[in-house]
Structure formats: structure tokens, C-alpha cells
Amino acid sequence: MSRTSPQQQLPLPTLCLVVNGIPTTYLLEDPGTGPYAASLPDGAVYDLRIHAAWVLARQGHRTSWLATHLGLPRPVARAIVTTARPTPGPPRLPADRAFGLNYFSPWGG
């Protein structure tokens, strides 16, 4: 069962970028998934690299990493990183503590 009715659909997040020398509005989410499916803005373009960069930036990847690994111009990668805030996740624990394991050294330490 869907959580949003057709009347409650969210607008697709977009960002205006100059990738190939032409200012273009890019979709940051995949237009075929989630509550965004039927709310496409006029003239917006979906590009898999832009979407991947946005997802990776939300996970904490930096401008230089995105530019290098996705082949994006640095100003484009910077704009995506600035727009994307990392999605907060659960606090990280060392694996041993996460499973309740404690190690005691006979040498103290």
C-alpha cells in the first residue's frame, strides 16, 4: 500500500547545472520510483551520473571524489555536494561492541 495518494505526491528535487556548456535543470531522484513518479517538472532532464553523484554526496562523498570517479566537472560536483546533505544514519560502533563482545588482555590494555 502506498503511503502517498496521487494528491500528496512530492515534487522531484532538481538542480540547475551547467554540465555540457548549457544550463539544464537535472532531476536528482529517479523519476520512475517512489512518490515522485508522476510529478515531473517541465524541461527537467534525468542523468544517471547526476543522480549517482547526488546519492553518493548524501552518503558523505566529497567534491573531489565525485569529480574523479564520475567524470563530472568540479563546479558541478561542488554544487551537488552543497545541495546534498548527508543522510544521518545509526551511530557506528566497532563490530565487537555491536555484538556485545569484550576482550580482556592478560597484559592489561
trRosetta pair geometry for C-beta under 8 A, 3 or more apart (Angstrom, degrees):
i j d omega theta_ij theta_ji phi_ij phi_ji
2 5 7.2 130 100 -82 117 38
2 35 7.6 128 -171 -96 109 84
3 35 7.3 -66 70 -73 92 123
4 8 4.2 -136 -160 94 89 108
4 9 5.8 120 138 -86 132 47
4 10 7.1 -85 -123 -18 168 85
4 35 4.3 53 36 -127 147 125
5 8 5.0 80 49 13 72 103
5 9 8.0 -97 95 -39 42 71
6 9 6.1 -15 -159 -28 39 111
6 38 6.8 -12 -139 59 90 151
8 35 7.5 -54 110 -163 83 129
9 35 5.4 -178 -137 167 66 85
9 36 6.9 126 -177 -109 100 26
9 37 7.5 -98 -138 47 132 68
9 38 5.9 -85 -118 62 172 93
9 39 4.8 178 130 -41 123 125
10 35 5.0 67 17 107 98 118
10 36 6.0 -50 76 -82 88 74
10 39 6.8 -158 88 43 37 160
11 36 7.6 31 153 -126 18 90
11 39 5.4 -128 -115 147 44 134
11 41 7.1 52 -167 -59 101 103
12 27 5.3 -27 156 -138 135 101
12 28 7.4 162 166 42 85 72
12 29 5.5 -139 -149 50 88 109
12 31 6.3 -17 -102 -103 149 82
12 36 4.6 89 -86 -161 83 124
12 39 5.8 172 -22 96 85 94
12 40 6.4 18 -1 -111 142 43
12 41 6.2 -125 55 -9 108 95
12 44 7.0 164 89 111 134 166
13 27 7.5 102 79 -163 55 58
13 28 4.3 -43 98 48 102 123
13 29 5.8 93 38 -14 91 103
14 25 5.1 15 174 179 130 100
14 26 6.5 156 -157 78 75 40
14 27 5.8 -45 -101 -100 80 44
14 28 6.4 -167 -98 -8 24 90
14 41 5.9 -51 -44 30 149 148
14 44 5.4 -95 -114 -122 132 132
15 25 7.3 159 79 -152 26 60
15 26 5.6 -23 64 60 78 92
15 28 5.9 69 -4 -58 105 112
15 50 7.6 -164 59 -176 114 123
15 54 7.8 172 5 -90 138 125
15 79 6.5 146 171 140 130 112
15 80 6.8 135 99 -97 169 67
15 83 5.5 -66 -98 -69 135 171
16 23 5.9 15 178 -176 104 99
16 24 7.1 174 -148 88 63 28
16 25 5.1 -35 -92 -93 74 68
16 26 7.6 151 -103 12 23 74
17 23 7.5 172 91 -144 23 58
17 24 6.4 -28 66 64 69 76
17 26 5.6 -13 24 2 113 123
17 50 7.1 -174 30 -119 153 128
17 76 5.1 68 -167 -129 126 94
17 79 6.0 169 -105 82 98 149
17 80 7.7 5 -87 -55 139 89
18 21 6.6 24 -180 -125 98 11
18 22 6.8 174 -139 73 75 21
18 23 5.2 -39 -82 -86 87 60
18 24 7.5 125 -101 15 39 73
18 75 7.5 -5 61 102 96 127
18 76 7.3 -131 67 -78 53 97
19 22 7.9 -28 52 54 67 69
19 24 6.8 -48 20 39 100 118
19 26 7.8 69 -24 -55 129 136
19 47 7.6 -36 -8 38 172 177
19 50 7.6 -89 -70 -71 145 113
19 72 7.3 -66 -130 -143 100 85
19 73 6.8 177 -137 16 54 112
19 76 5.6 61 -97 -100 76 150
20 24 7.9 27 36 -5 91 131
24 45 5.5 -16 167 21 124 130
25 41 6.8 -74 130 100 142 131
25 43 6.0 72 42 112 121 94
25 44 4.6 -71 110 -106 106 73
25 45 6.9 132 82 15 57 77
26 44 6.8 108 -145 -166 10 84
26 45 5.6 -44 -108 72 61 83
26 46 7.3 107 -164 -109 72 26
26 47 5.7 -50 -140 21 119 107
26 50 4.5 -71 166 155 148 168
27 30 7.7 105 126 -102 123 14
27 31 5.6 -23 176 -54 168 99
27 40 7.6 -46 -86 -134 136 82
27 41 7.7 170 -86 34 92 100
27 44 5.1 90 -54 152 87 121
27 45 6.8 -146 1 88 86 31
27 46 4.5 -26 47 -91 124 76
27 47 7.9 150 48 15 76 61
27 50 7.7 117 69 97 50 127
27 51 7.2 2 102 -77 81 101
28 50 6.9 -100 -106 139 55 99
28 51 6.4 138 -170 -110 37 62
28 54 4.4 155 -158 -128 97 172
28 83 7.6 -132 -95 123 150 138
28 84 7.9 177 -161 -76 138 101
29 33 7.3 -123 164 66 99 94
29 34 6.8 -66 173 48 135 138
29 36 5.3 108 101 19 138 169
29 51 7.0 92 -129 -129 11 104
29 54 7.9 -96 -61 99 49 147
30 33 4.7 39 88 19 113 110
30 34 7.6 113 68 13 87 104
30 36 7.9 134 81 71 51 130
30 46 7.0 72 -132 -153 47 134
30 51 6.1 67 -63 -147 72 151
31 36 6.3 -107 -134 122 48 109
31 37 6.7 100 163 -129 60 41
31 40 5.5 34 -147 -91 134 104
31 46 5.5 -108 -5 -67 111 140
32 37 6.1 39 -151 -121 30 90
33 36 7.1 27 80 50 53 100
33 37 6.8 165 40 -73 6 92
34 37 6.8 170 72 -36 47 83
36 39 5.6 -95 -159 49 56 103
40 44 6.4 -151 -176 55 80 116
41 44 4.4 74 72 -19 96 129
46 50 7.9 -151 -167 60 42 116
46 51 6.9 18 -167 -45 84 125
47 50 4.2 72 75 9 103 109
47 51 6.7 180 86 -9 51 85
48 51 5.6 -56 -145 40 33 112
48 52 6.1 34 156 -20 67 107
49 52 5.7 -54 -144 38 30 110
49 53 6.2 32 155 -21 64 106
49 70 5.2 134 -160 -180 98 112
49 71 7.2 -68 -141 63 143 90
49 72 6.5 163 154 -69 121 103
50 53 5.7 -53 -147 36 30 112
50 54 6.4 31 153 -20 63 106
50 72 8.0 113 -89 -104 60 133
50 76 7.9 -87 -107 172 90 118
50 80 7.1 -160 -156 -95 72 133
51 54 5.8 -56 -150 34 30 111
51 55 6.5 27 154 -16 65 106
52 55 5.8 -55 -147 38 32 109
52 56 6.1 25 157 -13 66 111
52 70 6.3 172 95 -113 117 131
53 56 5.9 -60 -143 44 28 107
53 57 6.0 31 156 -22 65 109
53 66 4.9 79 -139 -157 98 125
53 70 5.4 -132 -75 58 99 174
53 72 6.0 32 -87 -30 150 156
53 76 7.9 19 139 133 171 96
53 77 6.4 -120 -158 -118 134 72
53 80 4.8 15 130 146 115 168
54 57 5.7 -52 -142 36 28 111
54 58 6.5 30 155 -20 62 104
54 80 5.5 -114 -83 -163 67 111
54 83 7.4 -41 -125 89 97 116
54 84 5.4 167 -157 -72 66 133
55 58 5.8 -56 -153 34 30 111
55 59 6.7 22 149 -14 62 108
56 59 5.5 -59 -152 39 36 110
56 61 4.3 -10 153 21 96 140
56 65 7.8 -131 148 112 128 114
56 66 6.3 156 93 -96 127 99
56 70 7.8 -175 35 -44 150 133
57 60 7.7 142 -174 2 31 8
57 61 5.7 -81 -88 62 41 86
57 66 6.4 -1 -67 -67 95 144
57 80 5.2 -177 -27 133 159 95
57 81 4.6 -144 -141 -100 125 58
57 83 7.7 59 113 67 148 77
57 84 3.7 108 108 64 113 146
57 86 7.8 -120 145 -77 53 65
58 84 4.4 -102 -65 -176 71 117
58 85 6.9 29 -126 76 73 37
58 86 5.8 130 -179 -122 43 37
58 87 5.0 39 162 -21 103 94
59 86 6.4 50 -161 -135 8 87
59 87 6.9 -18 -85 31 52 97
60 86 4.6 36 -70 -107 76 131
61 65 4.7 -115 -174 86 99 134
61 66 5.7 116 124 -55 119 89
61 81 7.7 -113 95 -103 68 106
62 65 4.9 95 58 8 75 104
62 66 7.1 -144 97 -4 37 90
62 81 6.6 36 -156 -122 38 149
63 66 6.0 -63 -150 38 28 107
63 67 6.2 24 158 -17 66 110
63 74 6.4 59 163 -156 111 79
63 77 4.6 120 -155 122 70 107
63 78 4.7 23 -124 -84 135 66
63 81 4.9 -92 -70 -2 79 153
64 67 5.8 -55 -143 38 30 111
64 68 6.1 26 160 -16 65 111
64 74 7.6 2 -96 -120 55 102
64 77 7.7 136 -58 121 17 149
65 68 6.0 -61 -147 40 26 107
65 69 5.9 -2 168 3 66 117
66 69 6.5 -68 -131 49 22 93
66 70 5.4 -20 -175 22 64 121
66 72 5.9 -22 140 42 92 128
66 77 4.1 161 92 -142 116 116
66 80 6.7 -143 158 74 166 130
66 81 6.8 -162 8 -55 146 106
67 70 7.1 -60 -109 54 11 84
67 71 7.7 32 -179 -135 45 6
67 72 5.2 -99 -113 72 55 78
67 73 6.9 -33 -131 145 104 13
67 74 4.8 5 -101 -88 152 63
67 76 7.9 130 -99 65 87 85
67 77 4.3 -102 -59 -10 84 158
70 77 7.5 147 59 -94 117 111
72 76 4.7 -117 173 86 109 120
72 77 4.7 132 96 -57 123 94
72 80 7.7 -7 147 6 165 138
73 76 4.6 87 64 7 85 107
73 77 7.0 -161 91 -5 42 87
74 77 5.6 -56 -142 41 35 110
74 78 6.0 38 158 -23 68 106
75 78 5.5 -52 -144 36 31 115
75 79 6.4 34 156 -21 64 103
76 79 5.8 -53 -150 33 30 110
76 80 6.6 28 152 -17 63 106
77 80 5.8 -56 -150 37 32 111
77 81 6.3 30 154 -17 67 107
78 81 5.8 -55 -145 39 30 109
78 82 6.2 32 155 -21 65 108
79 82 5.7 -54 -146 36 29 113
79 83 6.3 26 156 -17 63 109
80 83 5.8 -59 -148 38 30 109
80 84 6.0 11 161 -5 68 114
81 84 6.1 -62 -134 47 27 98
89 92 7.7 42 100 -52 113 89
93 97 4.5 -112 169 87 117 113
93 98 4.5 148 84 -65 117 85
94 97 4.9 81 62 12 84 103
94 98 7.0 -152 91 -13 40 89
95 98 5.5 -56 -147 32 32 116
95 99 6.6 11 162 -2 66 108
96 99 6.4 -72 -154 46 28 95
96 101 4.3 -90 -165 72 82 109
96 102 7.6 123 155 -80 112 28
96 103 6.9 -47 -168 -12 151 106
97 100 7.4 43 -170 -76 35 24
97 101 7.3 -98 -69 52 25 67
105 108 6.2 -99 89 4 100 10
105 109 5.1 -30 59 55 145 81
